[in-house]
Amino acid sequence: MSLPSTSSVEPAVLQPAPVKRLLSLDTLRGFDMFWIMGGEEIFQVLAKTTGWAWAVLIADQFTHPDWNGFRAYDLIFPLFVFMAGVSTPFSIGSRLDKGDDKALIARKIITRGLILVVLGIIYNNGLFVKAIQDTRFPSVLGRIGLAGMFAQLIFLYAQPRTRYIWFVGILLGYWAAMMLIPVPGCGAGVLTMECNLASYIDRMVVPGHLYKTIHDPEGLFSTIPAIGNALLGIFAGSFLKEHGKTGNQKAVQLLGAGALFILLGVLWNFVFPINKNLWTSSFMLVTGGLSLTLLSIFYWIIDVKGIKGWTFFFTIIGMNSILIYLAGEFIEFEYATHFFFGGLIKLISSGWVAALLGVLGYLAVKWAFLYFLYKKKTFLRV
């Protein structure tokens, strides 16, 4: 895609309750957001200025495939949705344990989801800048909000076994719909950008402008399988919250589950291609498996082994993840980077060192901004 404070706006769909936090989750969230806030540019700049083979290889992983396929950059968004789910048993679960009214909790869940949808529209279009027909309504924040909202409502009202039925049903139902329902002029089971069912439905029902005119990667219909990422996070969070297993056992079982989901996604790819644009069921399984794998590693290192000294850098980012995502739209971080680092960069003249320093300076300015907010105990919440 997310604490004490001041007038805030980070959705609880993205954050656990302050009293029961997993440091590994905050760190993983910050690690995920680090690449979104500019970390990937380190390798892009090195690849462009040096041509080093290893830099080119890594930089390629920080791009998206044109259509089918998978690269590391494709994991960032679904990992955030997954972490929204992981926090749910700690936040909403704790309220249920205290006997809070389900209707009030549901109202809060829906409100938060819709606020994220509105923030996503503002992020895409600004405030009252575009006419309705030119407005892009689907968004990254909107998908996080809707997927998290529906997954949390399932968690709230469904029994544990029924939640698994929902999970399987969503993935199989989406697959069946995409392969069996015909698109006018194209037929059934066609998964090109022009002819797939998800894009067709979005063109019919979503107002305004789609990102690629005939298709939107954050479209409405393809948000359905993203609920699976959030549900898988809920399953992982519930498992971590359980008593009766050691931290080592939990980490190993999460790792094994991650490997299993990756394998199932790769096998499903043969009949339902891994595709981020369509958020296919195979894409959900692969990204869900990788998310479980990363969570197990971070959990084992940080919460089990207690190796925490390195986490501070990322937790500063993770505790204000929505804010740093939005901030680039109204704060000129490039100007501050030039102010603080421009002279030093000129002294170095040109070449890859100067280019790399520019990226590192940009990241330093953003992190310092987040650190300042952290020291002031100011966090964005919804």
ROTIVEX-53632 format. One record per residue (C-alpha): x, y, z; residue in one letter. Coordinates in Angstrom, 3 decimals, padded with zeros to 6 digits. Layout:
N
<r c1="X" c2="Y" c3="Z" resn="a"/>
...
# end
This chain:
382
<r c1="000.000" c2="000.000" c3="000.000" resn="m"/>
<r c1="-000.156" c2="001.333" c3="008.057" resn="s"/>
<r c1="-000.092" c2="005.200" c3="016.827" resn="l"/>
<r c1="-000.386" c2="007.661" c3="019.268" resn="p"/>
<r c1="-001.104" c2="011.040" c3="018.034" resn="s"/>
<r c1="-002.305" c2="014.204" c3="016.930" resn="t"/>
<r c1="-004.960" c2="014.773" c3="014.327" resn="s"/>
<r c1="-004.067" c2="011.799" c3="012.296" resn="s"/>
<r c1="-004.910" c2="009.684" c3="009.199" resn="v"/>
<r c1="-003.316" c2="006.156" c3="009.018" resn="e"/>
<r c1="-005.973" c2="003.515" c3="008.631" resn="p"/>
<r c1="-006.295" c2="000.832" c3="011.234" resn="a"/>
<r c1="-006.876" c2="-001.482" c3="008.288" resn="v"/>
<r c1="-003.115" c2="-001.060" c3="007.906" resn="l"/>
<r c1="-001.948" c2="-000.872" c3="011.548" resn="q"/>
<r c1="-002.229" c2="-003.028" c3="014.645" resn="p"/>
<r c1="-003.465" c2="-001.552" c3="017.895" resn="a"/>
<r c1="-000.742" c2="000.364" c3="019.731" resn="p"/>
<r c1="-000.918" c2="-001.894" c3="022.779" resn="v"/>
<r c1="-000.074" c2="-005.057" c3="020.853" resn="k"/>
<r c1="002.428" c2="-004.367" c3="018.105" resn="r"/>
<r c1="004.693" c2="-006.738" c3="016.277" resn="l"/>
<r c1="007.955" c2="-004.920" c3="015.716" resn="l"/>
<r c1="008.593" c2="-007.237" c3="012.781" resn="s"/>
<r c1="005.367" c2="-006.033" c3="011.136" resn="l"/>
<r c1="006.249" c2="-002.351" c3="011.506" resn="d"/>
<r c1="009.741" c2="-003.100" c3="010.184" resn="t"/>
<r c1="008.444" c2="-005.088" c3="007.222" resn="l"/>
<r c1="005.962" c2="-002.316" c3="006.422" resn="r"/>
<r c1="008.804" c2="000.198" c3="006.470" resn="g"/>
<r c1="010.980" c2="-002.085" c3="004.332" resn="f"/>
<r c1="008.144" c2="-002.317" c3="001.813" resn="d"/>
<r c1="007.550" c2="001.448" c3="001.746" resn="m"/>
<r c1="011.282" c2="002.194" c3="001.472" resn="f"/>
<r c1="011.219" c2="001.052" c3="-002.154" resn="w"/>
<r c1="008.100" c2="003.085" c3="-002.909" resn="i"/>
<r c1="009.571" c2="006.278" c3="-001.415" resn="m"/>
<r c1="012.563" c2="006.097" c3="-003.769" resn="g"/>
<r c1="014.745" c2="003.160" c3="-002.744" resn="g"/>
<r c1="014.421" c2="001.492" c3="-006.125" resn="e"/>
<r c1="016.126" c2="004.517" c3="-007.716" resn="e"/>
<r c1="019.434" c2="003.414" c3="-006.181" resn="i"/>
<r c1="019.634" c2="000.536" c3="-008.618" resn="f"/>
<r c1="017.999" c2="002.401" c3="-011.514" resn="q"/>
<r c1="020.650" c2="005.141" c3="-011.268" resn="v"/>
<r c1="023.518" c2="002.676" c3="-010.981" resn="l"/>
<r c1="022.228" c2="000.712" c3="-013.965" resn="a"/>
<r c1="021.929" c2="003.852" c3="-016.111" resn="k"/>
<r c1="025.242" c2="005.462" c3="-015.144" resn="t"/>
<r c1="027.513" c2="002.415" c3="-014.892" resn="t"/>
<r c1="025.994" c2="-000.339" c3="-016.989" resn="g"/>
<r c1="027.175" c2="-002.821" c3="-014.356" resn="w"/>
<r c1="025.526" c2="-006.164" c3="-015.080" resn="a"/>
<r c1="024.424" c2="-006.794" c3="-011.497" resn="w"/>
<r c1="022.886" c2="-003.311" c3="-011.254" resn="a"/>
<r c1="021.042" c2="-003.765" c3="-014.551" resn="v"/>
<r c1="019.731" c2="-007.137" c3="-013.348" resn="l"/>
<r c1="018.447" c2="-005.736" c3="-010.061" resn="i"/>
<r c1="017.091" c2="-002.578" c3="-011.699" resn="a"/>
<r c1="015.067" c2="-004.764" c3="-014.057" resn="d"/>
<r c1="013.430" c2="-006.357" c3="-011.010" resn="q"/>
<r c1="012.232" c2="-002.883" c3="-010.028" resn="f"/>
<r c1="010.049" c2="-002.601" c3="-013.116" resn="t"/>
<r c1="006.711" c2="-004.182" c3="-013.950" resn="h"/>
<r c1="006.165" c2="-006.673" c3="-016.804" resn="p"/>
<r c1="004.091" c2="-005.305" c3="-019.670" resn="d"/>
<r c1="001.376" c2="-007.883" c3="-019.022" resn="w"/>
<r c1="001.928" c2="-011.482" c3="-017.871" resn="n"/>
<r c1="004.847" c2="-012.429" c3="-015.640" resn="g"/>
<r c1="006.301" c2="-011.401" c3="-012.315" resn="f"/>
<r c1="009.138" c2="-009.221" c3="-011.015" resn="r"/>
<r c1="010.112" c2="-008.249" c3="-007.483" resn="a"/>
<r c1="008.523" c2="-004.791" c3="-007.843" resn="y"/>
<r c1="005.149" c2="-006.501" c3="-008.294" resn="d"/>
<r c1="005.291" c2="-007.665" c3="-004.671" resn="l"/>
<r c1="005.295" c2="-004.224" c3="-003.032" resn="i"/>
<r c1="001.579" c2="-003.490" c3="-003.426" resn="f"/>
<r c1="000.181" c2="-006.938" c3="-002.467" resn="p"/>
<r c1="002.619" c2="-007.133" c3="000.453" resn="l"/>
<r c1="001.071" c2="-003.942" c3="001.831" resn="f"/>
<r c1="-002.435" c2="-005.393" c3="001.448" resn="v"/>
<r c1="-001.233" c2="-008.574" c3="003.193" resn="f"/>
<r c1="000.176" c2="-006.581" c3="006.130" resn="m"/>
<r c1="-003.164" c2="-004.799" c3="006.471" resn="a"/>
<r c1="-004.572" c2="-008.236" c3="007.138" resn="g"/>
<r c1="-001.840" c2="-009.304" c3="009.562" resn="v"/>
<r c1="-002.659" c2="-006.395" c3="011.883" resn="s"/>
<r c1="-006.386" c2="-007.214" c3="011.974" resn="t"/>
<r c1="-006.411" c2="-009.953" c3="014.666" resn="p"/>
<r c1="-004.424" c2="-007.622" c3="016.932" resn="f"/>
<r c1="-006.548" c2="-004.515" c3="016.363" resn="s"/>
<r c1="-010.080" c2="-005.715" c3="015.668" resn="i"/>
<r c1="-009.476" c2="-009.000" c3="017.457" resn="g"/>
<r c1="-008.591" c2="-007.178" c3="020.660" resn="s"/>
<r c1="-011.815" c2="-005.164" c3="020.437" resn="r"/>
<r c1="-013.824" c2="-008.348" c3="019.975" resn="l"/>
<r c1="-012.058" c2="-009.887" c3="022.958" resn="d"/>
<r c1="-013.174" c2="-006.894" c3="025.034" resn="k"/>
<r c1="-016.785" c2="-007.434" c3="023.926" resn="g"/>
<r c1="-017.168" c2="-004.341" c3="021.722" resn="d"/>
<r c1="-020.312" c2="-004.215" c3="019.616" resn="d"/>
<r c1="-019.803" c2="-005.749" c3="016.166" resn="k"/>
<r c1="-022.045" c2="-003.204" c3="014.464" resn="a"/>
<r c1="-019.902" c2="-000.334" c3="015.752" resn="l"/>
<r c1="-016.720" c2="-002.112" c3="014.684" resn="i"/>
<r c1="-018.206" c2="-002.749" c3="011.225" resn="a"/>
<r c1="-019.162" c2="000.913" c3="010.875" resn="r"/>
<r c1="-015.587" c2="001.886" c3="011.704" resn="k"/>
<r c1="-014.189" c2="-000.634" c3="009.215" resn="i"/>
<r c1="-016.416" c2="000.653" c3="006.406" resn="i"/>
<r c1="-015.659" c2="004.274" c3="007.227" resn="t"/>
<r c1="-011.910" c2="003.649" c3="007.109" resn="r"/>
<r c1="-012.181" c2="001.756" c3="003.837" resn="g"/>
<r c1="-014.157" c2="004.542" c3="002.190" resn="l"/>
<r c1="-011.800" c2="007.219" c3="003.503" resn="i"/>
<r c1="-008.923" c2="005.386" c3="001.808" resn="l"/>
<r c1="-010.938" c2="005.310" c3="-001.429" resn="v"/>
<r c1="-011.427" c2="009.096" c3="-001.187" resn="v"/>
<r c1="-007.748" c2="009.673" c3="-000.378" resn="l"/>
<r c1="-006.834" c2="007.577" c3="-003.411" resn="g"/>
<r c1="-009.048" c2="009.692" c3="-005.669" resn="i"/>
<r c1="-007.484" c2="012.875" c3="-004.295" resn="i"/>
<r c1="-003.986" c2="011.418" c3="-004.722" resn="y"/>
<r c1="-004.703" c2="010.605" c3="-008.374" resn="n"/>
<r c1="-006.495" c2="013.784" c3="-009.337" resn="n"/>
<r c1="-005.997" c2="016.552" c3="-006.794" resn="g"/>
<r c1="-008.873" c2="018.480" c3="-005.243" resn="l"/>
<r c1="-011.512" c2="019.614" c3="-007.733" resn="f"/>
<r c1="-008.898" c2="019.873" c3="-010.481" resn="v"/>
<r c1="-010.442" c2="017.611" c3="-013.119" resn="k"/>
<r c1="-013.856" c2="017.192" c3="-014.631" resn="a"/>
<r c1="-015.660" c2="013.967" c3="-013.704" resn="i"/>
<r c1="-015.019" c2="012.431" c3="-017.126" resn="q"/>
<r c1="-011.273" c2="013.013" c3="-016.722" resn="d"/>
<r c1="-011.077" c2="011.816" c3="-013.117" resn="t"/>
<r c1="-009.382" c2="008.507" c3="-012.386" resn="r"/>
<r c1="-011.357" c2="006.850" c3="-009.583" resn="f"/>
<r c1="-009.481" c2="003.534" c3="-009.146" resn="p"/>
<r c1="-006.314" c2="003.857" c3="-007.062" resn="s"/>
<r c1="-003.721" c2="002.020" c3="-004.997" resn="v"/>
<r c1="-005.182" c2="003.406" c3="-001.763" resn="l"/>
<r c1="-008.672" c2="002.559" c3="-002.940" resn="g"/>
<r c1="-007.720" c2="-001.068" c3="-003.486" resn="r"/>
<r c1="-006.028" c2="-001.236" c3="-000.087" resn="i"/>
<r c1="-009.138" c2="000.279" c3="001.479" resn="g"/>
<r c1="-011.667" c2="-001.978" c3="-000.250" resn="l"/>
<r c1="-009.675" c2="-005.217" c3="000.015" resn="a"/>
<r c1="-008.907" c2="-004.543" c3="003.666" resn="g"/>
<r c1="-012.494" c2="-003.530" c3="004.383" resn="m"/>
<r c1="-014.089" c2="-006.674" c3="002.945" resn="f"/>
<r c1="-011.459" c2="-008.948" c3="004.500" resn="a"/>
<r c1="-012.017" c2="-007.349" c3="007.900" resn="q"/>
<r c1="-015.788" c2="-007.707" c3="007.590" resn="l"/>
<r c1="-015.291" c2="-011.399" c3="006.823" resn="i"/>
<r c1="-013.042" c2="-011.649" c3="009.882" resn="f"/>
<r c1="-015.658" c2="-009.842" c3="011.976" resn="l"/>
<r c1="-018.693" c2="-011.907" c3="011.031" resn="y"/>
<r c1="-017.444" c2="-015.277" c3="009.746" resn="a"/>
<r c1="-016.274" c2="-018.220" c3="011.832" resn="q"/>
<r c1="-012.640" c2="-019.318" c3="011.273" resn="p"/>
<r c1="-013.579" c2="-022.237" c3="009.005" resn="r"/>
<r c1="-015.926" c2="-020.039" c3="006.984" resn="t"/>
<r c1="-013.112" c2="-017.515" c3="006.441" resn="r"/>
<r c1="-011.111" c2="-020.234" c3="004.672" resn="y"/>
<r c1="-014.140" c2="-021.014" c3="002.517" resn="i"/>
<r c1="-014.351" c2="-017.330" c3="001.593" resn="w"/>
<r c1="-010.651" c2="-017.337" c3="000.687" resn="f"/>
<r c1="-010.884" c2="-020.356" c3="-001.594" resn="v"/>
<r c1="-014.202" c2="-019.232" c3="-003.050" resn="g"/>
<r c1="-012.878" c2="-015.795" c3="-003.979" resn="i"/>
<r c1="-009.880" c2="-017.240" c3="-005.846" resn="l"/>
<r c1="-011.809" c2="-019.999" c3="-007.629" resn="l"/>
<r c1="-014.780" c2="-017.728" c3="-008.352" resn="g"/>
<r c1="-012.596" c2="-015.048" c3="-009.896" resn="y"/>
<r c1="-010.812" c2="-017.655" c3="-012.033" resn="w"/>
<r c1="-014.132" c2="-019.137" c3="-013.189" resn="a"/>
<r c1="-015.562" c2="-015.714" c3="-014.033" resn="a"/>
<r c1="-012.475" c2="-014.621" c3="-015.982" resn="m"/>
<r c1="-012.336" c2="-017.856" c3="-017.977" resn="m"/>
<r c1="-016.021" c2="-018.696" c3="-018.502" resn="l"/>
<r c1="-017.978" c2="-015.429" c3="-018.844" resn="i"/>
<r c1="-017.827" c2="-014.178" c3="-022.446" resn="p"/>
<r c1="-016.876" c2="-010.602" c3="-023.279" resn="v"/>
<r c1="-018.860" c2="-009.094" c3="-026.185" resn="p"/>
<r c1="-016.784" c2="-009.203" c3="-029.345" resn="g"/>
<r c1="-014.082" c2="-011.335" c3="-027.747" resn="c"/>
<r c1="-015.605" c2="-014.474" c3="-026.271" resn="g"/>
<r c1="-014.754" c2="-016.213" c3="-023.010" resn="a"/>
<r c1="-011.347" c2="-016.861" c3="-021.477" resn="g"/>
<r c1="-009.460" c2="-014.176" c3="-023.398" resn="v"/>
<r c1="-006.975" c2="-012.486" c3="-021.069" resn="l"/>
<r c1="-005.567" c2="-009.710" c3="-023.248" resn="t"/>
<r c1="-005.810" c2="-006.088" c3="-022.115" resn="m"/>
<r c1="-008.549" c2="-005.397" c3="-024.644" resn="e"/>
<r c1="-010.675" c2="-008.490" c3="-024.111" resn="c"/>
<r c1="-010.478" c2="-009.651" c3="-020.502" resn="n"/>
<r c1="-013.625" c2="-009.611" c3="-018.369" resn="l"/>
<r c1="-012.201" c2="-007.386" c3="-015.593" resn="a"/>
<r c1="-011.337" c2="-004.563" c3="-017.989" resn="s"/>
<r c1="-014.674" c2="-004.921" c3="-019.746" resn="y"/>
<r c1="-016.618" c2="-004.616" c3="-016.478" resn="i"/>
<r c1="-014.519" c2="-001.623" c3="-015.422" resn="d"/>
<r c1="-015.232" c2="000.104" c3="-018.737" resn="r"/>
<r c1="-018.940" c2="-000.510" c3="-018.176" resn="m"/>
<r c1="-019.312" c2="000.495" c3="-014.524" resn="v"/>
<r c1="-016.392" c2="002.668" c3="-013.409" resn="v"/>
<r c1="-017.011" c2="006.384" c3="-014.086" resn="p"/>
<r c1="-014.370" c2="008.793" c3="-015.289" resn="g"/>
<r c1="-011.067" c2="007.854" c3="-016.873" resn="h"/>
<r c1="-009.276" c2="004.508" c3="-016.642" resn="l"/>
<r c1="-005.487" c2="004.605" c3="-016.283" resn="y"/>
<r c1="-004.848" c2="002.997" c3="-019.672" resn="k"/>
<r c1="-008.156" c2="004.125" c3="-021.202" resn="t"/>
<r c1="-009.340" c2="000.550" c3="-021.838" resn="i"/>
<r c1="-007.901" c2="-000.897" c3="-018.640" resn="h"/>
<r c1="-007.008" c2="000.113" c3="-015.106" resn="d"/>
<r c1="-004.541" c2="-001.967" c3="-013.046" resn="p"/>
<r c1="-006.393" c2="-000.909" c3="-009.882" resn="e"/>
<r c1="-009.816" c2="-001.487" c3="-011.396" resn="g"/>
<r c1="-012.921" c2="-002.429" c3="-009.449" resn="l"/>
<r c1="-013.454" c2="-006.036" c3="-010.538" resn="f"/>
<r c1="-009.819" c2="-007.076" c3="-010.129" resn="s"/>
<r c1="-009.950" c2="-005.801" c3="-006.547" resn="t"/>
<r c1="-011.935" c2="-008.933" c3="-005.652" resn="i"/>
<r c1="-008.926" c2="-011.326" c3="-005.587" resn="p"/>
<r c1="-006.917" c2="-008.732" c3="-003.613" resn="a"/>
<r c1="-009.280" c2="-009.527" c3="-000.734" resn="i"/>
<r c1="-007.444" c2="-012.862" c3="-000.742" resn="g"/>
<r c1="-004.135" c2="-011.133" c3="000.091" resn="n"/>
<r c1="-005.731" c2="-009.387" c3="003.052" resn="a"/>
<r c1="-007.427" c2="-012.606" c3="004.211" resn="l"/>
<r c1="-004.137" c2="-014.475" c3="004.012" resn="l"/>
<r c1="-002.623" c2="-011.746" c3="006.183" resn="g"/>
<r c1="-005.477" c2="-012.245" c3="008.662" resn="i"/>
<r c1="-004.741" c2="-015.975" c3="008.761" resn="f"/>
<r c1="-001.057" c2="-015.226" c3="009.417" resn="a"/>
<r c1="-001.853" c2="-012.650" c3="012.099" resn="g"/>
<r c1="-004.271" c2="-015.031" c3="013.829" resn="s"/>
<r c1="-001.601" c2="-017.730" c3="013.764" resn="f"/>
<r c1="001.005" c2="-015.415" c3="015.276" resn="l"/>
<r c1="-001.450" c2="-014.352" c3="017.972" resn="k"/>
<r c1="-002.104" c2="-017.934" c3="019.048" resn="e"/>
<r c1="-000.544" c2="-019.428" c3="022.145" resn="h"/>
<r c1="000.879" c2="-022.917" c3="022.411" resn="g"/>
<r c1="003.637" c2="-022.701" c3="019.801" resn="k"/>
<r c1="007.143" c2="-021.329" c3="020.153" resn="t"/>
<r c1="008.350" c2="-018.433" c3="018.032" resn="g"/>
<r c1="010.633" c2="-020.791" c3="016.123" resn="n"/>
<r c1="007.741" c2="-023.110" c3="015.337" resn="q"/>
<r c1="005.592" c2="-020.235" c3="014.122" resn="k"/>
<r c1="008.369" c2="-018.883" c3="011.893" resn="a"/>
<r c1="009.048" c2="-022.306" c3="010.345" resn="v"/>
<r c1="005.363" c2="-023.003" c3="009.709" resn="q"/>
<r c1="004.850" c2="-019.587" c3="008.119" resn="l"/>
<r c1="007.869" c2="-020.236" c3="005.927" resn="l"/>
<r c1="006.500" c2="-023.632" c3="004.891" resn="g"/>
<r c1="003.081" c2="-022.146" c3="004.133" resn="a"/>
<r c1="004.756" c2="-019.453" c3="002.035" resn="g"/>
<r c1="006.615" c2="-022.051" c3="-000.027" resn="a"/>
<r c1="003.388" c2="-024.002" c3="-000.551" resn="l"/>
<r c1="001.476" c2="-020.951" c3="-001.770" resn="f"/>
<r c1="004.280" c2="-020.002" c3="-004.151" resn="i"/>
<r c1="004.268" c2="-023.522" c3="-005.590" resn="l"/>
<r c1="000.483" c2="-023.505" c3="-006.026" resn="l"/>
<r c1="000.634" c2="-020.099" c3="-007.735" resn="g"/>
<r c1="003.360" c2="-021.229" c3="-010.131" resn="v"/>
<r c1="001.335" c2="-024.343" c3="-011.022" resn="l"/>
<r c1="-001.857" c2="-022.302" c3="-011.506" resn="w"/>
<r c1="000.112" c2="-020.000" c3="-013.794" resn="n"/>
<r c1="-000.034" c2="-022.673" c3="-016.508" resn="f"/>
<r c1="-003.807" c2="-022.192" c3="-016.894" resn="v"/>
<r c1="-004.341" c2="-018.746" c3="-015.310" resn="f"/>
<r c1="-001.242" c2="-016.623" c3="-015.935" resn="p"/>
<r c1="000.445" c2="-014.634" c3="-013.175" resn="i"/>
<r c1="-000.622" c2="-011.075" c3="-013.988" resn="n"/>
<r c1="-000.518" c2="-008.062" c3="-011.686" resn="k"/>
<r c1="-002.705" c2="-005.944" c3="-013.983" resn="n"/>
<r c1="-005.535" c2="-008.460" c3="-013.594" resn="l"/>
<r c1="-004.493" c2="-009.548" c3="-010.075" resn="w"/>
<r c1="-005.091" c2="-013.128" c3="-011.182" resn="t"/>
<r c1="-005.590" c2="-015.846" c3="-008.596" resn="s"/>
<r c1="-002.141" c2="-017.242" c3="-009.426" resn="s"/>
<r c1="-000.665" c2="-013.772" c3="-008.829" resn="f"/>
<r c1="-002.442" c2="-013.640" c3="-005.477" resn="m"/>
<r c1="-001.004" c2="-017.007" c3="-004.424" resn="l"/>
<r c1="002.564" c2="-016.178" c3="-005.481" resn="v"/>
<r c1="002.530" c2="-012.753" c3="-003.820" resn="t"/>
<r c1="000.788" c2="-014.192" c3="-000.773" resn="g"/>
<r c1="003.428" c2="-016.902" c3="-000.515" resn="g"/>
<r c1="006.251" c2="-014.391" c3="-000.817" resn="l"/>
<r c1="004.551" c2="-012.182" c3="001.786" resn="s"/>
<r c1="004.368" c2="-015.112" c3="004.203" resn="l"/>
<r c1="008.027" c2="-015.843" c3="003.522" resn="t"/>
<r c1="009.123" c2="-012.286" c3="004.264" resn="l"/>
<r c1="006.949" c2="-012.107" c3="007.376" resn="l"/>
<r c1="008.415" c2="-015.362" c3="008.684" resn="s"/>
<r c1="011.982" c2="-014.106" c3="008.154" resn="i"/>
<r c1="011.363" c2="-010.710" c3="009.748" resn="f"/>
<r c1="009.411" c2="-012.292" c3="012.606" resn="y"/>
<r c1="012.157" c2="-014.837" c3="013.329" resn="w"/>
<r c1="014.995" c2="-012.304" c3="013.220" resn="i"/>
<r c1="013.252" c2="-009.535" c3="015.165" resn="i"/>
<r c1="010.606" c2="-011.014" c3="017.453" resn="d"/>
<r c1="012.096" c2="-014.463" c3="018.048" resn="v"/>
<r c1="015.844" c2="-013.855" c3="018.015" resn="k"/>
<r c1="015.582" c2="-010.280" c3="019.279" resn="g"/>
<r c1="017.961" c2="-008.818" c3="016.684" resn="i"/>
<r c1="016.415" c2="-005.353" c3="016.626" resn="k"/>
<r c1="019.202" c2="-002.795" c3="016.298" resn="g"/>
<r c1="018.753" c2="-002.439" c3="012.534" resn="w"/>
<r c1="014.971" c2="-002.033" c3="012.618" resn="t"/>
<r c1="014.744" c2="001.624" c3="013.647" resn="f"/>
<r c1="015.434" c2="002.970" c3="010.167" resn="f"/>
<r c1="012.519" c2="001.010" c3="008.700" resn="f"/>
<r c1="010.078" c2="001.379" c3="011.586" resn="t"/>
<r c1="010.268" c2="005.164" c3="011.245" resn="i"/>
<r c1="008.968" c2="004.674" c3="007.702" resn="i"/>
<r c1="006.481" c2="001.939" c3="008.599" resn="g"/>
<r c1="004.807" c2="003.933" c3="011.352" resn="m"/>
<r c1="003.852" c2="006.692" c3="008.886" resn="n"/>
<r c1="003.504" c2="004.668" c3="005.713" resn="s"/>
<r c1="000.357" c2="006.283" c3="004.326" resn="i"/>
<r c1="001.698" c2="009.761" c3="005.021" resn="l"/>
<r c1="004.953" c2="009.247" c3="003.127" resn="i"/>
<r c1="002.985" c2="007.763" c3="000.240" resn="y"/>
<r c1="000.778" c2="010.850" c3="000.036" resn="l"/>
<r c1="003.386" c2="013.461" c3="000.964" resn="a"/>
<r c1="005.153" c2="013.559" c3="-002.391" resn="g"/>
<r c1="002.023" c2="015.079" c3="-003.918" resn="e"/>
<r c1="002.163" c2="018.224" c3="-001.771" resn="f"/>
<r c1="005.734" c2="018.447" c3="-000.406" resn="i"/>
<r c1="008.642" c2="019.277" c3="-002.733" resn="e"/>
<r c1="011.260" c2="016.862" c3="-001.435" resn="f"/>
<r c1="013.400" c2="017.447" c3="-004.541" resn="e"/>
<r c1="013.798" c2="021.115" c3="-003.600" resn="y"/>
<r c1="014.966" c2="020.220" c3="-000.098" resn="a"/>
<r c1="017.357" c2="017.637" c3="-001.539" resn="t"/>
<r c1="018.906" c2="020.259" c3="-003.807" resn="h"/>
<r c1="019.137" c2="022.728" c3="-000.906" resn="f"/>
<r c1="020.981" c2="020.333" c3="001.404" resn="f"/>
<r c1="022.967" c2="018.231" c3="-001.060" resn="f"/>
<r c1="023.142" c2="020.223" c3="-004.298" resn="g"/>
<r c1="026.492" c2="021.867" c3="-003.485" resn="g"/>
<r c1="028.126" c2="018.585" c3="-002.528" resn="l"/>
<r c1="026.835" c2="016.926" c3="-005.677" resn="i"/>
<r c1="028.315" c2="019.752" c3="-007.793" resn="k"/>
<r c1="031.688" c2="019.320" c3="-006.089" resn="l"/>
<r c1="031.686" c2="015.681" c3="-007.092" resn="i"/>
<r c1="030.944" c2="016.857" c3="-010.634" resn="s"/>
<r c1="029.254" c2="014.019" c3="-012.496" resn="s"/>
<r c1="029.268" c2="010.279" c3="-012.853" resn="g"/>
<r c1="027.645" c2="007.526" c3="-010.888" resn="w"/>
<r c1="028.818" c2="008.784" c3="-007.480" resn="v"/>
<r c1="027.067" c2="012.126" c3="-007.947" resn="a"/>
<r c1="023.938" c2="010.431" c3="-009.279" resn="a"/>
<r c1="023.901" c2="007.991" c3="-006.379" resn="l"/>
<r c1="024.413" c2="010.802" c3="-003.868" resn="l"/>
<r c1="021.415" c2="012.584" c3="-005.331" resn="g"/>
<r c1="019.209" c2="009.534" c3="-004.694" resn="v"/>
<r c1="020.611" c2="008.961" c3="-001.197" resn="l"/>
<r c1="020.128" c2="012.638" c3="-000.371" resn="g"/>
<r c1="016.511" c2="012.458" c3="-001.535" resn="y"/>
<r c1="015.909" c2="009.423" c3="000.673" resn="l"/>
<r c1="017.657" c2="011.122" c3="003.599" resn="a"/>
<r c1="015.378" c2="014.165" c3="003.318" resn="v"/>
<r c1="012.269" c2="011.990" c3="003.311" resn="k"/>
<r c1="013.480" c2="009.916" c3="006.242" resn="w"/>
<r c1="014.413" c2="013.041" c3="008.226" resn="a"/>
<r c1="010.883" c2="014.351" c3="007.628" resn="f"/>
<r c1="009.436" c2="011.110" c3="009.004" resn="l"/>
<r c1="011.870" c2="011.137" c3="011.929" resn="y"/>
<r c1="010.801" c2="014.675" c3="012.820" resn="f"/>
<r c1="007.160" c2="013.530" c3="012.872" resn="l"/>
<r c1="008.140" c2="010.510" c3="014.958" resn="y"/>
<r c1="009.855" c2="012.704" c3="017.539" resn="k"/>
<r c1="006.762" c2="014.913" c3="017.631" resn="k"/>
<r c1="004.573" c2="011.793" c3="018.034" resn="k"/>
<r c1="002.610" c2="012.756" c3="014.938" resn="t"/>
<r c1="001.293" c2="009.909" c3="012.830" resn="f"/>
<r c1="-001.256" c2="009.836" c3="010.046" resn="l"/>
<r c1="-004.314" c2="007.799" c3="010.938" resn="r"/>
<r c1="-007.803" c2="007.374" c3="009.609" resn="v"/>
# end
